């Protein structure tokens, strides 16, 4: 296991599983490098704080598992599985995230997450069952 993977496991445990939003900045470089590979899609610490708060308002008992990871130079790509429980019913929720990080030393300099929001909100009952298939067929959600 690499230092980057270990660092990110620690991050997901502290921030997502334990809900300690005060440590988010300690995982990021303090300066904005401005050389992002996908302009406008990078995530900054303040956005993470909001997103984790929103997710945790819907679910509890979050457990993050690294399904697969690939490391190349300063970059780390991970496929993650989030297992949790709905706050309102206690029903299980499982959702996946793919994320790429660029590191500067042991800190995240860039972060590009792609979270399966359709599946997440479908499992919460806020979107119709099989929403992905419905949208692919041209169904409009009102």
DSSP file (Angstrom, degrees, kcal/mol; ACC not computed):
  #  RESIDUE AA STRUCTURE BP1 BP2  ACC     N-H-->O    O-->H-N    N-H-->O    O-->H-N    TCO  KAPPA ALPHA  PHI   PSI    X-CA   Y-CA   Z-CA
    1    1 A X              0   0    0      0, 0.0     2,-0.1     0, 0.0     0, 0.0   0.000 360.0 360.0 360.0 137.0    0.0    0.0    0.0
    2    2 A X     >  -     0   0    0      1,-0.1     4,-2.4     4,-0.0     5,-0.2  -0.400 360.0-114.6 -87.4 164.9    1.4    3.4   -0.9
    3    3 A X  H  > S+     0   0    0      2,-0.2     4,-2.5     1,-0.2     5,-0.2   0.870 116.6  54.1 -63.8 -37.3    1.6    6.5    1.3
    4    4 A X  H  > S+     0   0    0      2,-0.2     4,-2.3     1,-0.2    -1,-0.2   0.929 109.9  45.9 -64.2 -45.0   -0.9    8.3   -0.9
    5    5 A X  H  > S+     0   0    0      2,-0.2     4,-2.5     1,-0.2    -2,-0.2   0.927 113.4  49.4 -64.0 -44.3   -3.5    5.5   -0.6
    6    6 A X  H  X S+     0   0    0     -4,-2.4     4,-2.2     1,-0.2    -1,-0.2   0.908 110.5  51.3 -59.5 -41.9   -2.9    5.4    3.2
    7    7 A X  H  X S+     0   0    0     -4,-2.5     4,-2.2     1,-0.2    -1,-0.2   0.901 111.8  46.4 -62.4 -42.6   -3.3    9.1    3.4
    8    8 A X  H  X S+     0   0    0     -4,-2.3     4,-2.8     2,-0.2     5,-0.2   0.853 109.0  54.2 -72.4 -34.4   -6.6    9.0    1.5
    9    9 A X  H  X S+     0   0    0     -4,-2.5     4,-2.1     2,-0.2    -1,-0.2   0.924 110.4  47.8 -60.8 -42.9   -7.9    6.1    3.5
   10   10 A X  H  X S+     0   0    0     -4,-2.2     4,-2.8     2,-0.2     5,-0.2   0.916 111.1  51.6 -62.1 -43.9   -7.2    8.3    6.6
   11   11 A X  H  X>S+     0   0    0     -4,-2.2     4,-3.1     1,-0.2     5,-0.5   0.944 111.2  45.9 -58.7 -51.3   -9.0   11.3    5.0
   12   12 A X  I  X>S+     0   0    0     -4,-2.8     5,-2.2     1,-0.2     4,-0.8   0.867 113.5  50.6 -64.3 -35.2  -12.1    9.3    4.2
   13   13 A X  I  <>S+     0   0    0     -4,-2.1     5,-2.2    -5,-0.2     6,-0.2   0.955 117.8  37.6 -65.1 -49.3  -12.2    7.8    7.7
   14   14 A X  I  <5S+     0   0    0     -4,-2.8     6,-2.6     3,-0.2    -2,-0.2   0.942 128.5  29.9 -69.2 -48.3  -11.8   11.2    9.4
   15   15 A X  I  <5S+     0   0    0     -4,-3.1     4,-0.3    -5,-0.2    -3,-0.2   0.958 131.8  25.6 -82.1 -52.5  -14.0   13.3    7.1
   16   16 A X  I  <<S+     0   0    0     -4,-0.8    46,-0.3    -5,-0.5    -3,-0.2   0.938 129.5  34.8 -82.6 -48.7  -16.7   11.0    5.7
   17   17 A X  I   <S+     0   0    0     -5,-2.2    45,-0.3     1,-0.2    -3,-0.2   0.936 132.0  28.2 -75.7 -46.2  -17.0    8.2    8.3
   18   18 A X  S   <S-     0   0    0     -5,-2.2    -3,-0.2    -6,-0.2    -1,-0.2   0.700  98.4-131.7 -88.4 -20.7  -16.4   10.2   11.5
   19   19 A X        +     0   0    0     -4,-0.3     2,-1.4    -6,-0.2    -4,-0.2   0.748  47.2 157.0  77.4  24.3  -17.7   13.6   10.1
   20   20 A X    >   +     0   0    0     -6,-2.6     3,-1.1     1,-0.2    -1,-0.2  -0.663   9.9 171.3 -85.9  89.7  -14.8   15.7   11.3
   21   21 A X  G >   +     0   0    0     -2,-1.4     3,-1.0     1,-0.2     4,-0.3   0.642  64.6  76.8 -74.3 -15.0  -15.0   18.6    8.8
   22   22 A X  G 3  S+     0   0    0      1,-0.2    -1,-0.2     2,-0.1     3,-0.2   0.670  91.3  54.1 -70.6 -16.0  -12.4   20.6   10.7
   23   23 A X  G X  S+     0   0    0     -3,-1.1     3,-0.9     1,-0.2     4,-0.4   0.499  77.5  96.9 -96.6  -3.7   -9.6   18.5    9.2
   24   24 A X  G X  S+     0   0    0     -3,-1.0     3,-1.9     1,-0.3     4,-0.3   0.911  82.2  50.9 -54.3 -50.1  -10.4   18.9    5.5
   25   25 A X  G >  S+     0   0    0     -4,-0.3     3,-1.5     1,-0.3    -1,-0.3   0.782  97.5  68.6 -60.7 -27.7   -8.0   21.8    4.9
   26   26 A X  G <  S+     0   0    0     -3,-0.9    -1,-0.3     1,-0.3    -2,-0.2   0.625  97.4  53.5 -69.4 -10.7   -5.1   19.8    6.4
   27   27 A X  G <  S+     0   0    0     -3,-1.9    81,-3.5    -4,-0.4     2,-0.3   0.496 102.2  71.3 -97.6  -6.4   -5.3   17.4    3.5
   28   28 A X  B <  S-a  108   0A   0     -3,-1.5    81,-0.2    -4,-0.3     2,-0.1  -0.787  88.2-105.5-112.0 152.1   -5.0   20.1    0.8
   29   29 A X        -     0   0    0     79,-2.4    -2,-0.1    -2,-0.3     4,-0.1  -0.486  32.7-128.7 -66.0 146.6   -2.1   22.3   -0.3
   30   30 A X  S    S+     0   0    0     -2,-0.1     2,-0.2    -4,-0.1    -1,-0.1   0.775  83.8  67.0 -73.9 -25.4   -2.7   25.9    1.0
   31   31 A X  S    S-     0   0    0      1,-0.0     2,-0.7     2,-0.0    -2,-0.1  -0.646  83.0-119.9 -99.4 154.3   -2.3   27.7   -2.3
   32   32 A X        -     0   0    0     -2,-0.2    -2,-0.1     1,-0.2    77,-0.0  -0.820  21.1-164.8 -89.7 115.2   -4.4   27.5   -5.4
   33   33 A X        -     0   0    0     -2,-0.7    -1,-0.2    76,-0.3    77,-0.1   0.801  11.7-155.2 -74.0 -29.0   -2.2   26.2   -8.2
   34   34 A X        +     0   0    0      1,-0.1     2,-0.6    -3,-0.1    -1,-0.1   0.403  64.0 105.9  72.2  -4.3   -4.6   27.3  -11.0
   35   35 A X        +     0   0    0      4,-0.0     2,-0.2     3,-0.0    -1,-0.1  -0.472  47.7 164.3-104.4  60.2   -3.2   24.7  -13.4
   36   36 A X        -     0   0    0     -2,-0.6     3,-0.3     1,-0.1    74,-0.0  -0.513  40.3-140.7 -81.5 144.8   -6.1   22.3  -13.3
   37   37 A X  S    S+     0   0    0      1,-0.3     2,-0.5    -2,-0.2    -1,-0.1   0.797 100.2  36.8 -74.5 -26.8   -6.5   19.6  -15.9
   38   38 A X  S >> S-     0   0    0     -3,-0.0     3,-2.1     0, 0.0     4,-0.5  -0.844  91.1-141.9-126.0  94.0  -10.3   20.1  -16.0
   39   39 A X  T 34 S+     0   0    0     -2,-0.5    -4,-0.0    -3,-0.3    -2,-0.0  -0.279  83.4  11.4 -58.8 132.0  -11.0   23.7  -15.6
   40   40 A X  T 34 S+     0   0    0      1,-0.1    -1,-0.3     3,-0.0     0, 0.0   0.396 112.4  81.3  82.9  -2.9  -14.1   24.4  -13.5
   41   41 A X  T <4  +     0   0    0     -3,-2.1    72,-0.2     2,-0.1    -2,-0.2   0.466  61.6 109.6-111.7  -5.8  -14.4   20.8  -12.3
   42   42 A X     <  -     0   0    0     -4,-0.5     2,-0.4    70,-0.1    70,-0.2  -0.346  62.6-132.5 -71.3 155.1  -11.8   20.8   -9.5
   43   43 A X        -     0   0    0     68,-1.8     2,-0.3    -2,-0.0    68,-0.2  -0.910  16.3-159.9-112.7 134.8  -13.1   20.6   -5.9
   44   44 A X    >>  -     0   0    0     -2,-0.4     4,-1.7    66,-0.1     3,-1.0  -0.747  34.9-101.1-110.9 160.8  -11.9   22.9   -3.1
   45   45 A X  H 3> S+     0   0    0     -2,-0.3     4,-2.3     1,-0.3     5,-0.2   0.828 118.5  56.4 -52.4 -39.5  -12.1   22.3    0.6
   46   46 A X  H 3> S+     0   0    0      1,-0.2     4,-1.7     2,-0.2    -1,-0.3   0.871 107.5  49.5 -63.7 -34.8  -15.1   24.6    1.2
   47   47 A X  H <> S+     0   0    0     -3,-1.0     4,-2.7     2,-0.2    -1,-0.2   0.864 108.7  52.9 -70.3 -35.3  -17.1   22.6   -1.4
   48   48 A X  H  X S+     0   0    0     -4,-1.7     4,-3.0     2,-0.2     5,-0.3   0.920 105.8  53.9 -64.3 -43.0  -16.1   19.3    0.3
   49   49 A X  H  X S+     0   0    0     -4,-2.3     4,-1.9     1,-0.2    -1,-0.2   0.925 112.7  43.8 -57.4 -45.7  -17.4   20.6    3.6
   50   50 A X  H  X S+     0   0    0     -4,-1.7     4,-2.4     2,-0.2    -2,-0.2   0.929 114.7  48.6 -65.8 -45.6  -20.8   21.4    2.1
   51   51 A X  H  X S+     0   0    0     -4,-2.7     4,-2.7     1,-0.2     5,-0.2   0.916 111.8  48.1 -64.0 -44.8  -21.0   18.2    0.2
   52   52 A X  H  X S+     0   0    0     -4,-3.0     4,-2.8     1,-0.2    -1,-0.2   0.911 111.7  51.5 -62.2 -41.0  -20.1   16.0    3.2
   53   53 A X  H  X S+     0   0    0     -4,-1.9     4,-1.1    -5,-0.3    -2,-0.2   0.914 111.3  47.2 -61.8 -43.2  -22.7   17.9    5.3
   54   54 A X  H >X S+     0   0    0     -4,-2.4     4,-0.7     2,-0.2     3,-0.6   0.952 114.3  46.0 -63.0 -50.1  -25.4   17.3    2.7
   55   55 A X  H >X S+     0   0    0     -4,-2.7     4,-1.9     1,-0.2     3,-1.4   0.932 111.9  51.2 -59.5 -46.5  -24.7   13.6    2.3
   56   56 A X  H 3< S+     0   0    0     -4,-2.8    -1,-0.2     1,-0.3    -2,-0.2   0.700 100.6  63.8 -68.1 -18.1  -24.5   13.1    6.1
   57   57 A X  H << S+     0   0    0     -4,-1.1    -1,-0.3    -3,-0.6    -2,-0.2   0.736 112.4  36.1 -73.9 -21.1  -27.8   14.8    6.5
   58   58 A X  H << S+     0   0    0     -3,-1.4    29,-2.8    -4,-0.7    30,-0.4   0.740 123.7  31.7 -98.3 -30.4  -29.4   12.0    4.5
   59   59 A X  E  <  -B   86   0A   0     -4,-1.9     2,-0.3    27,-0.3    27,-0.2  -0.851  57.2-166.4-132.2 163.3  -27.4    9.0    5.7
   60   60 A X  E     +B   85   0A   0     25,-2.6    25,-2.4    -2,-0.3    -3,-0.0  -0.827  64.5  44.6-137.1 174.6  -25.5    7.7    8.7
   61   61 A X  E    S-     0   0A   0     -2,-0.3     2,-0.3    23,-0.2    -1,-0.2   0.898  73.0-169.2  53.9  47.4  -23.0    4.9    9.5
   62   62 A X  E     -     0   0A   0    -45,-0.3     2,-0.4   -46,-0.3    22,-0.2  -0.502  11.4-176.8 -72.8 131.3  -20.9    5.7    6.4
   63   63 A X  E     -B   83   0A   0     20,-2.4    20,-2.8    -2,-0.3     2,-0.5  -0.994   9.5-157.7-128.3 122.6  -18.2    3.2    5.6
   64   64 A X  E     -B   82   0A   0     -2,-0.4     2,-0.4    18,-0.2    18,-0.2  -0.888   9.4-171.8-106.5 128.2  -15.8    4.0    2.7
   65   65 A X  E     -B   81   0A   0     16,-2.6    16,-2.5    -2,-0.5     2,-0.8  -0.960  24.1-130.4-120.5 134.2  -14.0    1.1    1.0
   66   66 A X  E     +B   80   0A   0     -2,-0.4    14,-0.2    14,-0.2     3,-0.1  -0.753  25.2 179.5 -81.2 114.2  -11.3    1.4   -1.7
   67   67 A X  E     -     0   0A   0     12,-2.8     2,-0.3    -2,-0.8    -1,-0.2   0.876  67.4 -14.7 -81.6 -41.7  -12.5   -1.0   -4.4
   68   68 A X  E     -B   79   0A   0     11,-1.5    11,-3.0     2,-0.0    -1,-0.4  -0.981  61.7-168.3-159.6 151.0   -9.5   -0.3   -6.7
   69   69 A X  E     -B   78   0A   0     -2,-0.3     2,-0.4     9,-0.2     9,-0.2  -0.996   5.5-165.3-145.3 150.0   -6.7    2.3   -7.0
   70   70 A X  E     -B   77   0A   0      7,-2.6     7,-3.0    -2,-0.3     2,-0.4  -0.999   9.5-165.0-135.1 131.0   -4.1    3.2   -9.6
   71   71 A X  E     +B   76   0A   0     -2,-0.4     2,-0.3     5,-0.2     5,-0.2  -0.960  13.1 168.0-121.2 134.1   -1.1    5.4   -8.8
   72   72 A X  E >   -B   75   0A   0      3,-2.3     3,-2.4    -2,-0.4     2,-0.1  -0.887  62.2 -55.7-145.4 112.0    1.2    7.1  -11.4
   73   73 A X  T 3  S-     0   0    0     -2,-0.3    -1,-0.1     1,-0.3    29,-0.0  -0.374 123.9  -9.7  59.8-124.8    3.7    9.8  -10.3
   74   74 A X  T 3  S+     0   0    0     -2,-0.1    29,-3.1    -3,-0.1     2,-0.3   0.457 121.2  92.5 -82.5  -1.7    1.9   12.5   -8.5
   75   75 A X  E <   -BC  72 102A   0     -3,-2.4    -3,-2.3    27,-0.2     2,-0.4  -0.724  48.9-175.8-103.8 144.4   -1.5   11.1   -9.4
   76   76 A X  E     -BC  71 101A   0     25,-2.3    25,-2.9    -2,-0.3     2,-0.4  -0.994   4.3-168.9-134.7 128.0   -3.8    8.7   -7.6
   77   77 A X  E     -BC  70 100A   0     -7,-3.0    -7,-2.6    -2,-0.4     2,-0.4  -0.958  12.1-176.4-115.8 135.5   -7.1    7.4   -9.0
   78   78 A X  E     -BC  69  99A   0     21,-2.7    21,-2.3    -2,-0.4     2,-0.5  -0.985  25.0-151.9-135.8 142.7   -9.5    5.5   -6.8
   79   79 A X  E     -BC  68  98A   0    -11,-3.0   -12,-2.8    -2,-0.4   -11,-1.5  -0.975  31.2-171.3-106.4 122.8  -12.8    3.7   -7.2
   80   80 A X  E     -BC  66  97A   0     17,-3.3    17,-2.0    -2,-0.5     2,-0.5  -0.846  18.9-151.3-118.3 150.5  -14.6    3.9   -3.8
   81   81 A X  E     -BC  65  96A   0    -16,-2.5   -16,-2.6    -2,-0.3     2,-0.6  -0.991   8.9-157.7-119.5 128.2  -17.8    2.3   -2.4
   82   82 A X  E     -BC  64  95A   0     13,-3.4    13,-2.1    -2,-0.5     2,-0.5  -0.927   8.9-172.8-105.2 115.9  -19.8    4.1    0.2
   83   83 A X  E     +BC  63  94A   0    -20,-2.8   -20,-2.4    -2,-0.6     2,-0.2  -0.944  25.2 136.0-108.0 129.4  -22.0    1.9    2.4
   84   84 A X  E     - C   0  93A   0      9,-2.6     9,-2.6    -2,-0.5     2,-0.4  -0.844  45.6-105.3-155.1-173.0  -24.3    3.7    4.7
   85   85 A X  E     -BC  60  92A   0    -25,-2.4   -25,-2.6     7,-0.3     7,-0.2  -0.985  32.1-109.7-131.6 138.9  -27.9    3.8    6.1
   86   86 A X  E  >  -B   59   0A   0      5,-3.0     4,-1.5    -2,-0.4   -27,-0.3  -0.425  22.0-141.6 -61.9 137.2  -30.8    6.1    5.3
   87   87 A X  T  4 S+     0   0    0    -29,-2.8    -1,-0.1     1,-0.2   -28,-0.1   0.867  97.6  47.5 -68.6 -35.7  -31.4    8.4    8.3
   88   88 A X  T  4 S+     0   0    0    -30,-0.4    -1,-0.2     1,-0.1   -29,-0.1   0.858 132.5   9.8 -78.7 -34.5  -35.2    8.2    7.8
   89   89 A X  T  4 S-     0   0    0      2,-0.1    -2,-0.2     0, 0.0    -1,-0.1   0.598  87.6-124.8-120.2 -17.1  -35.7    4.5    7.4
   90   90 A X     <  +     0   0    0     -4,-1.5    -3,-0.1     1,-0.3     3,-0.1   0.465  57.9 150.8  81.3   0.9  -32.4    2.8    8.2
   91   91 A X        -     0   0    0     -6,-0.1    -5,-3.0     1,-0.1    -1,-0.3  -0.350  52.6-100.8 -66.6 146.3  -32.4    1.1    4.8
   92   92 A X  E     -C   85   0A   0     -7,-0.2     2,-0.4    -3,-0.1    -7,-0.3  -0.384  35.5-165.9 -69.5 145.7  -29.0    0.3    3.4
   93   93 A X  E     -C   84   0A   0     -9,-2.6    -9,-2.6    -2,-0.1     2,-0.4  -1.000   5.4-175.1-131.4 131.7  -27.5    2.7    0.7
   94   94 A X  E     +C   83   0A   0     -2,-0.4     2,-0.3   -11,-0.2   -11,-0.2  -0.996  11.3 165.3-129.1 128.4  -24.5    1.8   -1.5
   95   95 A X  E     -C   82   0A   0    -13,-2.1   -13,-3.4    -2,-0.4     2,-0.3  -0.975  23.0-136.1-141.4 153.2  -23.0    4.3   -3.9
   96   96 A X  E     -C   81   0A   0     -2,-0.3    20,-2.2   -15,-0.2     2,-0.4  -0.791  12.3-168.6-112.9 153.8  -19.8    4.5   -5.8
   97   97 A X  E     -CD  80 115A   0    -17,-2.0   -17,-3.3    -2,-0.3     2,-0.4  -0.999   8.3-159.0-137.9 136.4  -17.4    7.3   -6.5
   98   98 A X  E     +CD  79 114A   0     16,-2.2    16,-2.9    -2,-0.4     2,-0.3  -0.950  24.1 175.5-108.7 138.3  -14.5    7.6   -8.9
   99   99 A X  E     -CD  78 113A   0    -21,-2.3   -21,-2.7    -2,-0.4     2,-0.4  -1.000  21.9-157.2-146.8 143.9  -11.9   10.2   -8.0
  100  100 A X  E     -CD  77 112A   0     12,-1.5    12,-2.7    -2,-0.3     2,-0.4  -0.976  13.6-171.8-120.4 136.6   -8.6   11.5   -9.2
  101  101 A X  E     -CD  76 111A   0    -25,-2.9   -25,-2.3    -2,-0.4     2,-0.5  -0.956  14.2-155.1-123.2 143.3   -6.1   13.4   -7.0
  102  102 A X  E     -CD  75 110A   0      8,-2.0     7,-3.6    -2,-0.4     8,-1.7  -0.988  23.6-150.7-111.9 131.7   -2.9   15.1   -7.9
  103  103 A X  E     - D   0 108A   0    -29,-3.1     2,-0.5    -2,-0.5     5,-0.2  -0.735  20.1-162.7-103.4 148.9   -0.5   15.3   -4.9
  104  104 A X  E >  S- D   0 107A   0      3,-2.8     3,-1.4    -2,-0.3     2,-0.4  -0.926  81.5 -45.1-121.9 100.6    2.1   17.9   -4.0
  105  105 A X  T 3  S-     0   0    0     -2,-0.5     4,-0.1     1,-0.2    -2,-0.0  -0.647 123.4 -27.3  69.9-125.6    4.1   16.0   -1.4
  106  106 A X  T 3  S+     0   0    0     -2,-0.4     2,-0.3    -3,-0.1    -1,-0.2   0.213 122.6  91.2-105.1  15.7    1.5   14.3    0.9
  107  107 A X  E <  S- D   0 104A   0     -3,-1.4    -3,-2.8   -79,-0.0     2,-0.5  -0.831  81.7-110.0-111.5 149.5   -1.2   17.0    0.3
  108  108 A X  E     +aD  28 103A   0    -81,-3.5   -79,-2.4    -2,-0.3    -5,-0.3  -0.634  32.9 173.3 -76.1 124.0   -3.9   17.1   -2.4
  109  109 A X  E    S+     0   0A   0     -7,-3.6   -76,-0.3    -2,-0.5     2,-0.3   0.712  73.0  16.9 -98.8 -29.2   -3.2   19.8   -4.9
  110  110 A X  E     - D   0 102A   0     -8,-1.7    -8,-2.0   -77,-0.1    -1,-0.4  -0.990  64.0-171.5-142.4 148.2   -6.1   18.8   -7.2
  111  111 A X  E     - D   0 101A   0     -2,-0.3   -68,-1.8   -10,-0.2     2,-0.4  -0.974   5.7-179.6-145.5 126.2   -9.2   16.7   -6.7
  112  112 A X  E     - D   0 100A   0    -12,-2.7   -12,-1.5    -2,-0.3     2,-0.3  -0.819  13.9-178.3-128.6  90.3  -11.7   15.5   -9.3
  113  113 A X  E     - D   0  99A   0     -2,-0.4     2,-0.4   -72,-0.2   -14,-0.2  -0.670  15.7-168.0 -92.5 145.7  -14.6   13.4   -7.9
  114  114 A X  E     - D   0  98A   0    -16,-2.9   -16,-2.2    -2,-0.3     2,-0.4  -0.889  15.1-172.7-129.6 100.6  -17.4   11.8   -9.8
  115  115 A X  E     - D   0  97A   0     -2,-0.4     2,-2.2   -18,-0.2   -18,-0.2  -0.759  31.9-118.8 -97.5 135.7  -20.0   10.6   -7.3
  116  116 A X     >  +     0   0    0    -20,-2.2     4,-2.0    -2,-0.4   -20,-0.1  -0.491  44.4 166.0 -76.0  78.9  -23.0    8.6   -8.6
  117  117 A X  H  >  +     0   0    0     -2,-2.2     4,-2.9     1,-0.2     5,-0.3   0.839  68.1  59.3 -67.8 -34.7  -25.6   11.1   -7.5
  118  118 A X  H  > S+     0   0    0     -3,-0.2     4,-2.0     1,-0.2    -1,-0.2   0.957 110.3  42.0 -58.9 -50.0  -28.4    9.5   -9.5
  119  119 A X  H  > S+     0   0    0      2,-0.2     4,-2.4     1,-0.2    -1,-0.2   0.903 114.5  52.9 -63.1 -41.6  -28.1    6.2   -7.7
  120  120 A X  H  X S+     0   0    0     -4,-2.0     4,-1.1     1,-0.2    -2,-0.2   0.960 114.0  39.5 -59.3 -54.2  -27.6    8.0   -4.3
  121  121 A X  H  <>S+     0   0    0     -4,-2.9     5,-2.3     1,-0.2     6,-0.9   0.774 113.0  56.8 -72.6 -24.8  -30.8   10.0   -4.6
  122  122 A X  H ><5S+     0   0    0     -4,-2.0     3,-1.5    -5,-0.3    -1,-0.2   0.930 107.1  48.8 -66.0 -45.3  -32.7    7.1   -6.1
  123  123 A X  H 3<5S+     0   0    0     -4,-2.4    -2,-0.2     1,-0.3    -1,-0.2   0.747 107.3  56.2 -67.0 -23.0  -31.9    5.0   -3.1
  124  124 A X  T 3<5S-     0   0    0     -4,-1.1    -1,-0.3    -5,-0.2    -2,-0.2   0.518 117.1-115.2 -83.8  -5.2  -33.0    7.8   -0.8
  125  125 A X  T < 5S+     0   0    0     -3,-1.5    -3,-0.2    -4,-0.2    -2,-0.1   0.601  88.0 113.5  83.0  11.3  -36.4    7.8   -2.6
  126  126 A X  S   <S+     0   0    0     -5,-2.3     2,-0.3    -6,-0.1    -4,-0.2   0.548  76.8  40.3 -93.1  -8.5  -36.0   11.3   -4.0
  127  127 A X  S    S-     0   0    0     -6,-0.9    -2,-0.2    -5,-0.2     3,-0.1  -0.946 100.0 -90.8-131.5 154.8  -35.8   10.0   -7.6
  128  128 A X    >   -     0   0    0     -2,-0.3     3,-1.0     1,-0.1     6,-0.1  -0.248  51.3 -90.1 -64.2 153.8  -37.9    7.3   -9.3
  129  129 A X  T 3  S+     0   0    0      1,-0.3    -1,-0.1     2,-0.1     5,-0.1  -0.354 114.9  17.5 -59.8 142.9  -36.7    3.7   -9.2
  130  130 A X  T 3> S+     0   0    0     -3,-0.1     4,-2.3     3,-0.1    -1,-0.3   0.842  79.1 160.3  60.4  36.8  -34.6    2.9  -12.3
  131  131 A X  H <>  +     0   0    0     -3,-1.0     4,-2.7     1,-0.2     5,-0.2   0.845  66.9  57.4 -59.2 -36.2  -34.1    6.6  -12.9
  132  132 A X  H  > S+     0   0    0      1,-0.2     4,-2.3     2,-0.2    -1,-0.2   0.943 109.4  44.1 -61.8 -47.2  -31.1    6.1  -15.1
  133  133 A X  H  > S+     0   0    0     -3,-0.2     4,-1.5     1,-0.2    -1,-0.2   0.893 112.7  53.2 -63.7 -40.2  -33.0    3.8  -17.5
  134  134 A X  H  <>S+     0   0    0     -4,-2.3     5,-2.2     1,-0.2     4,-0.3   0.924 110.6  46.1 -60.6 -44.6  -35.9    6.3  -17.5
  135  135 A X  H ><5S+     0   0    0     -4,-2.7     3,-1.3     1,-0.2    -2,-0.2   0.888 110.0  53.7 -67.3 -38.8  -33.7    9.2  -18.4
  136  136 A X  H 3<5S+     0   0    0     -4,-2.3    -1,-0.2     1,-0.3    -2,-0.2   0.800 105.4  55.1 -65.3 -27.1  -31.9    7.2  -21.2
  137  137 A X  T 3<5S-     0   0    0     -4,-1.5    -1,-0.3    -3,-0.2    -2,-0.2   0.514 124.1-103.3 -83.5  -4.2  -35.4    6.4  -22.7
  138  138 A X  T < 5 +     0   0    0     -3,-1.3    -3,-0.2    -4,-0.3    -2,-0.1   0.485  65.6 156.6  98.0   3.1  -36.2   10.1  -22.9
  139  139 A X      < -     0   0    0     -5,-2.2     2,-0.5    -6,-0.2    -1,-0.3  -0.404  35.4-139.1 -63.8 135.5  -38.5   10.3  -19.9
  140  140 A X        -     0   0    0     -2,-0.1     2,-0.5     2,-0.0    -1,-0.1  -0.847   9.0-139.7 -97.3 131.1  -38.8   13.8  -18.4
  141  141 A X              0   0    0     -2,-0.5   -14,-0.0     1,-0.1   -10,-0.0  -0.794 360.0 360.0 -90.0 125.6  -38.9   14.1  -14.7
  142  142 A X              0   0    0     -2,-0.5    -1,-0.1     0, 0.0    -2,-0.0   0.398 360.0 360.0-107.9 360.0  -41.4   16.7  -13.4
